[in-house]
Every structure is written in C-alpha cells, then in structure tokens.
Amino acid sequence: MGQPAPNRGGRGGDWRAIAAFLVLAFGWSWAFWVPKALAGLGVLDGVPVLPELGAFGPTVAAFVLVAYANGVTGVRRLLGRAIQVDYPARWLAVALLLPVGVVATALATAYATGTVPSYPWTGTPIVLPIAFVFIFFLGGPVQEEFGWRGYLLDPLQNRLGATVAGLAIGLVWAVWHLPLFYIPSQTIYYNIPMFGFFVSTAFLSVLHAWLYNNANRSLLPSLLMHTAFNWANGMFPVLESDPASLTLLIVLAAVTVAVVAYWGPSTLTRPRSRSDATV
C-alpha cells in the first residue's frame, strides 16, 4: 500500500515539506504546552485552562499537509497504512516484545540493586490491558506516529539514509517534548533527566526506522512499538531507579548498534552479505 510523496516539488520540495511539517507540528503542540510551561516556571500567571490536544501536533501536521498535496485520496492512504499488514508477522512481534524486553532487563537491574519501583496497578491487574489500549489512542502513538514515521521519515531517509534520518527524527522528537519537562502536572516528564530522555529517544527512533522499512512502510509496527514502550515504562516505572535507568539506556544503545551493524546503516532492511564486509 503506497503513500504519495509529501509533495511533488523534487528534492528541494522535500525540504520545504519537511520545514512545513515541523512548523505545523511544533506550532500546534507548543501553542498548548508553552503557556503551561511558563506558568509552571512562574513566568506567567492566570494561564487559561487549555484542552489536552497538544500531543496531536505531529499527526495534525501530517494530515493537513497530505490533504493539501493529495486531497482525500492521500488522507485515506495515510490512514490505511495504520492497518497495513502486507509483511511478515514477525515484525509485529518485534514491535511488541522488543520494548518489553528492554524494560524487563532494566527492571531486573532494579531488583538486583534493591531499587524496585512502585507499580501503579498493584491489586488491580485489569489496569494493564486497559492502559495499553488507552496509551495506543491517547498516550502518544496515534497522536505522533502519523507524523514522525508516516510523513517525516521517508523524505529524510531518502536524503540522509535510514540511520541518520532516524537519529535526526529522534532529536526533533525529543525537542518537541521540551515544554512538558516544565509542566508540574505532566508527571511522566516532569523531573525526568532530560539527557537520558534525549538519548533514549534517539535510539528508539532508529529502531522505529528499522521496523518501518522492514514492514513495507506500514505504520502499525511503529504504533505498537511506541505503545509497548510507553506502556512498559508506565506500568513498570524503571525510571524511578537510577541503576535501572542506566541499564535501559545501555540496552537500547546495544540493540540499536547491533541492528545498524547487522542490517546496514543506509536502509536497515537486509543483513549484509559476506561480500559487503570490509577486509
């Protein structure tokens, strides 16, 4: 299932489309978040109660630009990529199990060092599946993935290669979250070490590119991996433990380096053959 190019203006047009996307995505999200962040810093008083719509910036930007360039047909194609399954099912398994495995390894470190986090679902395990569904629709994936992977990744990796594009999107993705670190009511980000978040987001973004390219540009694996990572960190909050947080970064780095080394940095789509090896 194909997707129209972001625009028909050639390589220069790609950069214009990328710039337009970033302006719209950041403009939408930060219009909701920056006033709250300034209030949290004590710079503004009497900030009106704003709706919780800031997280939809990347998806809103993607659909606005696709609709502008390709009309209803483009919108339908972009939506269809969220349910596209014309690729080996193992990539769906990777999307679900890889984040859980990374967090489980960090959790093991927390137990080994006696810094076990508190679980928000203790005594009510029914919260676990409910939280997964909630996070899928309202905890990041649907609000973001149509933009980061659905719109931004292809033009960037066509110019920069998959790994560099993944890292670039990871940096943009992390910066986009910046106001949330200064909003006291945003307990997910408030007081979390910013450096660790930026580094982990960069690694995750490369892994998203790997999944996306191997799943025939479907958005479903990215939606699921984003959900699984947020769910695992929310239900088993390893970031409460410093040793576990460090383990999380190390494991993410190791997995990312292994993926890039084995599958090749340019496309991340196939293992290197013996003839590709450097003597």
C-alpha positions as CSV (number, residue, x, y, z in Angstrom):
1,M,0.0,0.0,0.0
2,G,1.8,3.1,-1.2
3,Q,1.8,6.6,0.1
4,P,2.0,9.8,-2.1
5,A,5.2,11.7,-1.7
6,P,4.8,14.7,0.7
7,N,4.9,17.0,-2.3
8,R,5.8,17.0,-6.0
9,G,8.5,19.6,-5.9
10,G,11.5,17.4,-6.1
11,R,14.4,17.3,-3.7
12,G,14.1,21.0,-2.8
13,G,10.4,20.4,-2.3
14,D,11.2,17.7,0.2
15,W,13.0,20.1,2.4
16,R,10.1,22.6,2.1
17,A,7.7,19.9,3.0
18,I,9.9,18.9,6.0
19,A,10.1,22.5,7.1
20,A,6.3,23.0,6.8
21,F,5.7,19.8,8.8
22,L,8.0,20.9,11.6
23,V,6.4,24.4,11.8
24,L,2.9,22.9,11.9
25,A,3.8,20.1,14.4
26,F,5.7,22.4,16.8
27,G,3.3,25.3,16.3
28,W,0.3,23.2,17.2
29,S,1.8,21.4,20.2
30,W,3.7,24.3,21.7
31,A,0.7,26.6,21.4
32,F,-0.9,24.3,24.0
33,W,2.2,23.5,26.0
34,V,4.3,26.6,26.3
35,P,1.8,28.7,28.2
36,K,1.5,25.8,30.8
37,A,5.3,25.5,30.9
38,L,5.7,29.2,31.5
39,A,3.1,29.1,34.3
40,G,5.0,26.1,35.8
41,L,8.2,28.2,35.8
42,G,6.3,31.1,37.4
43,V,6.7,33.4,34.4
44,L,3.0,33.6,33.6
45,D,0.0,33.8,35.9
46,G,-3.6,33.1,35.2
47,V,-3.0,30.9,32.2
48,P,-6.4,29.7,30.9
49,V,-7.2,26.0,31.1
50,L,-6.2,24.7,27.7
51,P,-7.5,21.4,26.3
52,E,-5.2,18.4,26.3
53,L,-4.7,18.5,22.5
54,G,-1.0,19.4,22.2
55,A,0.2,15.8,21.6
56,F,-1.7,15.7,18.4
57,G,0.7,18.2,16.7
58,P,2.7,15.7,14.5
59,T,-0.4,13.8,13.3
60,V,-2.4,17.0,12.7
61,A,0.6,18.4,10.7
62,A,0.8,15.2,8.6
63,F,-2.8,15.1,7.7
64,V,-3.0,18.8,6.9
65,L,-0.1,18.6,4.5
66,V,-1.1,15.3,2.9
67,A,-4.6,16.7,2.4
68,Y,-3.2,19.8,0.8
69,A,-0.9,17.9,-1.5
70,N,-3.0,14.9,-2.4
71,G,-6.5,15.5,-1.2
72,V,-8.9,12.9,0.2
73,T,-7.0,10.1,-1.6
74,G,-3.8,10.9,0.3
75,V,-5.6,11.1,3.6
76,R,-7.1,7.7,3.0
77,R,-3.8,6.2,2.1
78,L,-2.1,7.6,5.2
79,L,-4.9,6.2,7.4
80,G,-4.7,2.9,5.6
81,R,-1.1,2.5,6.5
82,A,-2.1,2.2,10.1
83,I,-3.8,-1.1,9.4
84,Q,-1.4,-2.4,6.7
85,V,-0.3,-5.9,7.2
86,D,1.5,-6.9,4.0
87,Y,4.7,-8.0,5.6
88,P,5.9,-10.9,7.8
89,A,4.1,-11.1,11.1
90,R,7.3,-11.3,13.0
91,W,7.7,-7.6,12.7
92,L,4.6,-7.1,14.8
93,A,6.0,-9.5,17.4
94,V,9.3,-7.5,17.4
95,A,7.3,-4.2,17.8
96,L,5.5,-5.6,20.9
97,L,8.3,-7.7,22.5
98,L,11.4,-5.6,22.0
99,P,10.3,-2.7,24.2
100,V,9.0,-5.0,26.9
101,G,12.3,-6.9,26.8
102,V,14.3,-3.8,27.2
103,V,12.2,-2.6,30.2
104,A,12.3,-6.1,31.7
105,T,16.1,-6.1,31.6
106,A,16.1,-2.7,33.4
107,L,13.6,-4.0,35.9
108,A,15.8,-6.9,36.7
109,T,18.6,-4.4,37.5
110,A,16.2,-2.6,39.8
111,Y,15.5,-5.8,41.7
112,A,19.2,-6.7,41.8
113,T,20.1,-3.4,43.3
114,G,17.2,-3.1,45.7
115,T,15.7,-0.1,43.9
116,V,12.4,-1.7,42.9
117,P,9.9,0.9,41.6
118,S,6.3,1.1,42.7
119,Y,3.7,-0.3,40.4
120,P,0.6,1.8,39.8
121,W,-1.6,-1.2,39.1
122,T,-0.8,-3.2,42.3
123,G,-4.0,-5.0,43.4
124,T,-5.9,-4.2,40.1
125,P,-4.1,-6.0,37.3
126,I,-7.1,-5.3,35.0
127,V,-5.5,-1.9,34.6
128,L,-2.7,-3.5,32.5
129,P,-4.7,-4.2,29.3
130,I,-6.8,-1.1,29.7
131,A,-3.7,1.0,30.0
132,F,-2.3,-0.5,26.7
133,V,-5.5,0.5,24.8
134,F,-5.6,3.9,26.4
135,I,-1.9,4.6,25.6
136,F,-2.4,3.4,22.0
137,F,-5.0,6.0,21.3
138,L,-4.3,8.8,23.8
139,G,-0.8,8.2,25.2
140,G,1.4,9.2,22.2
141,P,1.3,6.7,19.3
142,V,-1.8,7.8,17.4
143,Q,-1.0,11.5,18.2
144,E,2.5,11.2,16.8
145,E,3.3,8.3,14.5
146,F,1.4,9.5,11.5
147,G,3.8,12.5,11.6
148,W,7.2,11.2,12.7
149,R,7.1,8.0,10.7
150,G,4.1,8.5,8.4
151,Y,5.2,11.8,7.0
152,L,8.7,12.8,8.0
153,L,10.8,9.6,7.8
154,D,10.6,8.9,4.1
155,P,11.9,12.3,2.7
156,L,14.6,12.4,5.4
157,Q,15.9,8.9,4.8
158,N,15.8,9.4,1.0
159,R,18.3,12.2,1.6
160,L,20.3,11.1,4.6
161,G,19.9,7.3,4.8
162,A,17.8,5.4,7.4
163,T,20.1,5.6,10.4
164,V,20.9,9.3,10.2
165,A,17.3,10.1,9.4
166,G,16.2,8.0,12.5
167,L,18.7,9.9,14.7
168,A,17.6,13.3,13.3
169,I,13.9,12.5,13.9
170,G,14.9,11.3,17.4
171,L,16.4,14.6,18.1
172,V,13.4,16.5,16.7
173,W,11.1,14.2,18.6
174,A,12.9,14.8,21.9
175,V,13.0,18.6,21.4
176,W,9.3,18.6,20.6
177,H,8.6,17.2,24.1
178,L,10.7,20.0,25.7
179,P,7.9,22.1,27.3
180,L,6.5,19.0,29.0
181,F,9.6,18.9,31.3
182,Y,8.4,22.2,32.9
183,I,4.7,21.4,33.4
184,P,4.3,20.1,37.0
185,S,1.1,18.3,36.2
186,Q,2.9,16.3,33.5
187,T,4.2,13.7,35.9
188,I,5.6,11.5,33.0
189,Y,8.2,14.1,32.1
190,Y,8.4,16.5,35.0
191,N,11.7,16.0,36.8
192,I,12.9,13.2,34.5
193,P,16.6,13.6,33.5
194,M,16.5,15.3,30.1
195,F,19.7,13.9,28.8
196,G,18.6,10.3,29.3
197,F,15.3,11.1,27.6
198,F,17.0,12.6,24.6
199,V,19.5,9.7,24.2
200,S,16.8,7.0,24.6
201,T,14.5,8.8,22.1
202,A,17.3,8.9,19.5
203,F,17.9,5.2,19.8
204,L,14.2,4.4,19.7
205,S,13.8,6.5,16.6
206,V,16.5,4.4,14.8
207,L,14.6,1.2,15.8
208,H,11.4,2.7,14.5
209,A,13.0,3.3,11.2
210,W,14.2,-0.3,11.1
211,L,10.7,-1.6,11.8
212,Y,9.1,0.8,9.3
213,N,11.4,-0.1,6.5
214,N,11.2,-3.9,7.1
215,A,7.4,-3.7,7.4
216,N,6.8,-2.2,3.9
217,R,6.3,1.3,5.3
218,S,3.4,0.2,7.4
219,L,2.7,2.4,10.5
220,L,1.2,-0.4,12.6
221,P,4.5,-1.7,13.9
222,S,5.6,1.8,14.9
223,L,2.2,2.4,16.6
224,L,2.6,-0.8,18.5
225,M,6.2,-0.3,19.5
226,H,5.5,3.2,20.7
227,T,2.6,1.9,22.7
228,A,4.5,-1.0,24.1
229,F,7.4,1.2,25.2
230,N,5.2,3.8,26.9
231,W,3.1,1.1,28.5
232,A,6.0,-0.9,29.9
233,N,7.6,2.3,31.3
234,G,4.3,3.4,32.8
235,M,3.3,0.1,34.3
236,F,6.8,-0.8,35.4
237,P,8.4,2.6,36.0
238,V,12.0,1.7,35.9
239,L,13.0,5.4,35.6
240,E,12.3,5.6,39.4
241,S,15.6,3.6,39.8
242,D,18.8,5.2,38.8
243,P,20.6,1.8,38.1
244,A,17.6,0.6,36.1
245,S,17.5,3.9,34.1
246,L,21.2,3.4,33.2
247,T,20.5,-0.2,32.2
248,L,17.7,0.9,30.0
249,L,20.0,3.3,28.1
250,I,22.7,0.7,27.8
251,V,20.4,-2.0,26.4
252,L,18.8,0.4,24.0
253,A,22.2,1.5,22.8
254,A,23.4,-2.1,22.4
255,V,20.3,-3.2,20.5
256,T,20.4,-0.1,18.2
257,V,24.1,-0.6,17.4
258,A,23.5,-4.3,16.7
259,V,20.6,-3.6,14.4
260,V,22.6,-0.9,12.4
261,A,25.7,-3.1,12.2
262,Y,23.9,-6.2,11.0
263,W,21.2,-4.7,8.8
264,G,23.3,-1.9,7.3
265,P,23.0,1.8,8.1
266,S,21.7,3.1,4.8
267,T,18.4,1.2,4.6
268,L,18.2,-1.1,7.7
269,T,16.3,-3.6,5.6
270,R,18.6,-6.6,5.0
271,P,21.6,-8.3,6.5
272,R,24.9,-7.6,5.0
273,S,26.4,-10.4,2.8
274,R,29.9,-11.6,3.1
275,S,30.8,-9.6,0.1
276,D,29.8,-6.4,1.9
277,A,32.2,-7.0,4.7
278,T,35.3,-4.9,5.0
279,V,38.6,-6.8,5.0
